[in-house]
Amino acid sequence: MKSTDWEVIKAAKEAGIPDPGFEIDKNTAIVITDPQNDFLRDDGVAWPVVKASVKENDTINNMSKVFKLARENKIKVFISPHYFFPTDHGWKFEGALEKFMHVKEMYLRKGRLDMTDFESSGADFLDEFKSYLDDDNIILCNPHKIYGPQTTDLNLQLRKYKIEKVLMAGMSTNLCLESHTRDLLEEGFEVGVIADASASAKLPGMDTFQAALMNLRLITSHIFTTEEFEEALKSFKSS
């Protein structure tokens, strides 16, 4: 991440905002939102608005490292993907970014039971992550349709695995990641964020990653970099 992003973290500390910290233990899982081509591949429909943030954060390499570290440490990873089916395009109203996604046919699939043309589509997972998806520690949840997990089985899956603590990563920071974070906090989970394993839109006069980082610093237990996450796992291994 840019040094200016970390100024948000520094400013919060200087203002006396507590940093409760986040200890990784056996009841900790990782939740990754939208690790998909439409955000992360250079021909994805959202790539033009997120590419600057993705490159600054080295997001793809950091997300890959999170998958790898989770595999090595046998930490459960719950993936919350984003799909739209043909019936969703009949909605009678939509917010600004819903409109963007529908017009651009973002995350479009042929149907719930139809996987035609799914592979390598915008809705498919980035190739860099696919080698991890068949691992025993991966749980693929039902898709969300707007930003939060309220219409998915994420909370059910977390509860059934007796998860109490969640580390968030994925796309995009100010939308699905932040919305998932807020819902999980309200559901009673302890939540931290691996911030540079994420990214979001950056446009003239609008840096949504920095805006999200401000909110996440105030509501979560701790903000990690991927490097700090790796360092924290050393204590987890020895516990």
C-alpha positions in Angstrom: 0.0 0.0 0.0 1.1 3.6 -0.4 2.5 5.4 2.5 -0.4 7.9 2.4 -2.8 5.0 3.1 -0.9 4.1 6.3 -1.3 7.8 7.3 -4.9 6.9 8.1 -3.7 4.2 10.5 -1.1 6.6 12.0 -3.7 9.4 12.4 -6.1 7.1 14.2 -3.3 6.1 16.6 -2.3 9.7 17.2 -6.0 10.6 17.9 -6.1 8.0 20.6 -8.3 5.5 18.8 -7.6 2.1 20.4 -6.1 -0.7 18.3 -7.5 -3.8 20.1 -5.3 -6.2 18.1 -6.2 -9.5 16.6 -4.8 -12.9 17.8 -5.0 -15.7 15.3 -6.1 -18.9 16.9 -7.9 -22.2 16.0 -11.3 -20.5 15.8 -10.0 -18.0 13.2 -11.0 -18.2 9.5 -10.4 -16.0 6.4 -13.2 -14.6 4.3 -12.4 -13.6 0.8 -14.9 -11.7 -1.3 -15.0 -11.6 -5.1 -11.7 -13.1 -6.1 -12.9 -13.0 -9.7 -11.8 -11.9 -13.2 -14.1 -9.0 -13.6 -12.2 -7.2 -10.8 -8.7 -8.6 -11.1 -8.0 -9.5 -14.7 -6.9 -6.8 -17.1 -9.9 -7.4 -19.4 -12.4 -7.5 -16.5 -15.2 -4.9 -16.8 -14.2 -3.2 -13.5 -10.5 -3.3 -14.1 -10.2 0.3 -15.5 -11.5 1.7 -12.1 -9.6 -0.6 -9.7 -6.3 -1.2 -11.6 -4.4 1.6 -9.9 -5.4 0.4 -6.4 -4.7 -3.3 -7.4 -1.2 -2.3 -8.6 -0.4 -0.1 -5.6 -1.4 -2.8 -3.1 0.1 -5.7 -5.1 -3.3 -7.2 -4.5 -3.1 -10.3 -6.7 0.2 -11.4 -5.2 -1.0 -10.7 -1.7 -4.3 -12.6 -2.2 -2.3 -15.5 -3.6 -0.1 -15.4 -0.5 -3.1 -15.4 1.8 -4.4 -18.5 0.1 -1.0 -20.1 0.3 -0.5 -19.3 4.0 -4.0 -20.5 4.8 -3.2 -23.8 3.1 0.1 -24.2 4.9 -1.5 -23.4 8.3 -4.7 -25.3 7.7 -6.9 -22.2 8.2 -10.4 -22.3 6.7 -11.0 -19.9 3.8 -14.6 -19.0 3.1 -15.1 -17.6 -0.4 -18.1 -15.3 -0.9 -18.4 -14.8 -4.7 -20.6 -12.4 -6.6 -22.8 -13.7 -9.4 -25.7 -12.3 -11.4 -28.2 -14.5 -13.3 -30.6 -13.5 -16.1 -33.5 -13.1 -13.6 -31.5 -10.5 -11.7 -31.4 -8.2 -14.7 -35.2 -7.8 -14.4 -34.9 -5.9 -11.1 -37.0 -2.7 -11.2 -34.6 -0.4 -9.3 -30.9 -0.4 -8.5 -28.2 1.7 -6.9 -25.5 3.5 -8.8 -23.0 0.6 -8.8 -25.6 -2.0 -9.2 -26.5 -0.1 -12.4 -22.8 -0.1 -13.4 -22.6 -3.9 -12.8 -25.7 -4.7 -14.7 -25.0 -2.5 -17.7 -21.5 -4.0 -17.9 -22.8 -7.5 -17.4 -20.4 -7.9 -14.5 -20.3 -11.4 -12.9 -22.9 -12.6 -15.4 -23.7 -16.3 -15.5 -26.2 -18.1 -17.8 -28.2 -19.5 -14.9 -28.0 -21.1 -11.5 -27.7 -24.6 -13.0 -26.0 -23.6 -16.3 -22.2 -23.4 -16.3 -22.0 -22.7 -20.1 -19.2 -20.3 -20.9 -18.4 -19.9 -17.2 -14.7 -20.9 -17.4 -12.5 -17.9 -18.0 -15.5 -15.5 -18.0 -15.7 -12.4 -15.8 -17.5 -14.4 -13.2 -14.8 -17.1 -13.0 -12.0 -17.0 -10.4 -8.7 -15.6 -11.3 -6.3 -18.2 -12.7 -3.7 -17.4 -10.0 -6.1 -18.6 -7.3 -7.4 -21.8 -8.9 -4.7 -24.1 -7.6 -6.0 -23.5 -4.1 -9.8 -23.9 -4.7 -9.9 -27.7 -4.4 -8.1 -27.7 -1.0 -9.8 -29.2 2.0 -9.7 -25.8 3.8 -11.8 -24.0 1.1 -15.5 -23.4 1.6 -17.3 -21.8 -1.4 -20.4 -20.0 -0.2 -23.6 -19.1 -2.0 -23.2 -15.8 -4.0 -24.1 -12.4 -2.7 -26.0 -10.1 -5.1 -25.3 -6.6 -3.9 -22.5 -6.1 -1.3 -23.2 -7.8 2.0 -23.6 -11.5 2.9 -27.2 -11.2 4.2 -28.6 -13.3 1.3 -25.8 -16.0 1.4 -25.0 -18.9 3.7 -21.7 -17.4 4.9 -22.8 -16.8 8.5 -24.4 -20.3 8.6 -21.2 -21.9 7.3 -19.0 -19.9 9.8 -21.2 -20.9 12.7 -21.3 -24.6 11.7 -17.5 -24.6 11.6 -17.5 -22.9 15.1 -15.6 -19.9 13.7 -15.5 -17.0 16.1 -12.9 -14.7 14.5 -12.6 -13.6 10.8 -9.9 -12.0 8.8 -11.3 -10.3 5.7 -9.6 -10.0 2.3 -10.8 -9.6 -1.3 -12.6 -7.2 -3.6 -13.5 -4.5 -3.4 -12.5 -2.9 -0.1 -15.2 -0.2 0.1 -18.0 -2.3 -1.1 -18.3 -6.1 -0.6 -15.4 -6.4 1.8 -16.6 -3.5 4.0 -20.2 -4.6 3.8 -19.3 -8.2 4.8 -17.2 -6.8 7.6 -20.0 -4.7 9.0 -22.5 -7.6 8.9 -20.1 -10.0 10.6 -19.4 -7.5 13.3 -23.1 -7.2 14.0 -23.4 -10.9 14.1 -20.9 -11.1 16.9 -17.7 -12.1 15.1 -14.3 -10.6 15.9 -13.1 -9.1 12.6 -9.7 -8.0 11.3 -8.7 -7.1 7.7 -5.7 -8.0 5.6 -5.8 -4.7 3.8 -3.3 -5.0 1.0 -4.9 -8.3 0.0 -7.7 -6.0 -1.2 -8.2 -3.0 -3.5 -11.0 -0.7 -4.7 -11.8 2.0 -7.2 -9.5 4.9 -7.6 -10.7 7.8 -9.8 -9.8 11.5 -10.0 -10.8 13.0 -6.7 -12.0 9.6 -5.4 -9.7 7.1 -3.6 -12.2 4.6 -2.2 -9.5 2.4 -0.8 -8.3 5.1 1.6 -12.0 5.9 2.4 -12.6 2.3 3.3 -9.4 2.0 5.3 -10.6 4.9 7.5 -13.9 3.1 8.3 -12.2 -0.3 8.7 -9.7 1.1 11.2 -12.5 2.4 13.3 -14.7 -0.6 13.4 -12.4 -3.7 13.3 -10.0 -5.1 15.8 -6.9 -4.7 13.7 -5.7 -3.9 10.2 -2.9 -6.2 8.9 -0.7 -6.1 5.9 0.0 -9.5 4.3 3.5 -9.3 5.6 2.2 -8.7 9.1 -0.3 -11.5 8.7 2.5 -13.9 7.8 4.5 -12.7 10.9 1.4 -13.2 13.1 1.1 -16.8 11.9 4.5 -17.6 13.6 2.8 -17.3 17.0 -0.2 -19.3 15.7 2.1 -22.1 14.7 3.8 -22.2 18.1 0.6 -22.0 20.1 
